[in-house]
Structure formats: structure tokens, C-alpha cells
Amino acid sequence: MSGHSNKAIYGAIIANTAIAVSKFIAAFFTGSSSMLSEGIHSLVDTGNGALLLYGIRKSHRPADDEHPFGYGNEVYFWSFIVAVLIFALGGGIALYEGIEHVLHPRELKHVIWNYIVLVSAIVFEGTSLRIALKEFSKTRGNKSFFRELIDTKDTSTAAVVIEDTAALMGLSIALLSVFLGHITGIVYFDGIGSILIGLLLISVSLFFAVECKSLLIGEGLMEKDVLKIKKVLADDDHVTAYKKPLSLYFGPEEVLVNLDVNFKNGLTSDDIEATVDRIERKIKDKIPSVNRIFIEAETIKTKKHE
């Protein structure tokens, strides 16, 4: 997880730092509200990248007495903080700037700066998004992009994909608003563009926050993976019955699975131990993210295949 995430995040940080500087320079010379909002957006994205890297590093700490299952959830916590920052700093400031410039519009100066910076930024952001999508697609399989964005447990890479996609959309809005203001002479287009960018960022942050919240409060394996575990249990001759497997994510590649199983009568302790080892091995082969399995022997009246 971390290798894929880090590559995408480093690419985003480098791109966003260069873009933020150029946007602020352009905003200074032109007085553009949309450009200022975009500069703030890129600055926030740069800081978010640093927070995601910090979260990944913290998540790799080994388990201890206070956190016996490790610190994998650090990734989800810092991803949630990133979502909040996009909302508060990115979306909130852009919205405020837009409303301020609609109420007190100013004529743009040296518009060529805006065009140069925005087109360059689109190229940089497009490159960053391409890197992030390449890493993101490694685990996507046959799923649609949007479905994988919802299902993925690697929130750090997903955050970069979401941020870069929002950035490209925001740049397009800024370019269009500057262009319309330039050719029509209507000064309100610049402020309207900033408002639209603010609304875009707020929408993106809410979507991402909801995804992170689900993992923070205890999300388990998807149904297709639960069915794989059930099949392993159903196919084992030494298992006569079992309850629905319980699971919990402690990180993108750290999943706990708890199984209540009824073993066949007459098995020796060595037989049961071998059966447990076999079940654990098969589950981990089918679902590599599962790294902890607890199997408890119980008397279960439920039929095996239910």
C-alpha cells in the first residue's frame, strides 16, 4: 500500500507546490479572485499531501500494549483530516473570496498571466492525476472507476485521485470564468468562478469525509470477500457449521477476521490444529489483506451452508 500511495502523493506534492506559487504570482499581477482561490486550493492540496505521508508513516508503527492491533487506522484518521481541510480551507475560503468579488468586483489586469498559469497548471495537474490513476488502477480490476473509488480501502491514494480530479475541474472553471470576463468585459464572471470552485471543493470534501468515516467507525470486508470465506468453510470436511464471518479493517492491508466454527466430532487436537491452519492459509490466499484470523470452536445448530 505505502509504495503505491507514496509515489502518487509525492507526484501530487511536487505538482501542487509549483502550481500554487505560479497561481499566487498571477493573482498578484491580475487581481483575479478565481486565480487566488485556485492558489489557495493548490496550497491546501500541498499541505494535504504532507499530512497523508505523515499518516502513512504513523500507520507503520508496530503494535504495542495500548494498540495491540497496530496503528493502521492512522491512515484513515489523517485522510479524514484532509477531507475537513479541503472543506474548511479550500472550499470555504474560495467561496468567501467569490462572494466578496461579486459584491465588490474589480476589473482584471494583465489577463495573459492567468492564461499562461492556468494552461500550465492543467498540464501539471493532468500529469499528477495520471500518476495517481496508474497507481489507483493497479487494484481496480474490472470495477468502474467510481465503484472502486467507493470500495477502496487505500484512502491515501484515493485522496490524491479525488484532489487532482477536483483540481482539474477547478482549473477549467477558473479558465472559463477568466475567458468569459475577458471577452465580455463583465467583471462578475471572476467572482462567480470562485464561488463555483468553492462549491466544488465542498462537495468533494463531503464525499471523501463520508468514505473515511465509514472506515473509521469500523468497516468490514465487502460481501464478495465474505462469500469467499464462507466457501472455504463450506468446502472443508472438518467443519460442520459456522456463523457469519465477522471482519474489521485496521488499515488498507490489515484486516481482522473472527470465525465461530463447529468442528466435526471425533477430531483430535492435532486434527483441529491442522484444520485451523488450513482454513487460515486458504483465506489469506484468497484475500491477501486479511492478516489476522481468530477461530473459535462452538456448538452451532445452524446448517453448514447457511
C-alpha positions, 0 to 999 in steps of 0.5 A: 500500500505505502509504495503505491500511495507514496509515489502518487502523493509525492507526484501530487506534492511536487505538482501542487507546490509549483502550481500554487506559487505560479497561481499566487504570482498571477493573482498578484499581477491580475487581481483575479479572485478565481486565480487566488482561490485556485492558489489557495486550493493548490496550497491546501492540496500541498499541505494535504499531501504532507499530512497523508505521508505523515499518516502513512508513516504513523500507520507503520508503527508496530503494535504495542500494549495500548494498540495491540492491533497496530496503528493502521487506522492512522491512515484513515484518521489523517485522510479524514483530516484532509477531507475537513481541510479541503472543506474548511480551507479550500472550499470555504475560503474560495467561496468567501473570496467569490462572494466578496468579488461579486459584491465588490468586483474589480476589473482584471489586469494583465489577463495573459498571466492567468492564461499562461498559469492556468494552461500550465497548471492543467498540464501539471495537474493532468500529469499528477492525476495520471500518476495517481490513476496508474497507481489507483488502477493497479487494484481496480480490476474490472470495477468502474472507476467510481465503484472502486473509488467507493470500495477502496480501502487505500484512502491515501491514494484515493485522496490524491485521485479525488484532489487532482480530479477536483483540481482539474475541474477547478482549473477549467472553471477558473479558465472559463470564468477568466475567458468569459470576463475577458471577452465580455468585459463583465467583471462578475464572471471572476467572482462567480468562478470562485464561488463555483470552485468553492462549491466544488471543493465542498462537495468533494470534501463531503464525499471523501469525509463520508468514505473515511468515516465509514472506515473509521467507525469500523468497516468490514470486508465487502460481501464478495470477500465474505462469500469467499470465506464462507466457501472455504468453510463450506468446502472443508470436511472438518467443519460442520457449521459456522456463523457469519464471518465477522471482519474489521479493517485496521488499515488498507492491508490489515484486516481482522477476521473472527470465525465461530466454527463447529468442528466435526466430532471425533477430531483430535487436537492435532486434527483441529490444529491442522484444520485451523491452519488450513482454513487460515492459509486458504483465506489469506490466499484468497484475500491477501489483506486479511492478516489476522484470523481468530477461530473459535470452536462452538456448538452451532445448530445452524446448517453448514451452508447457511 
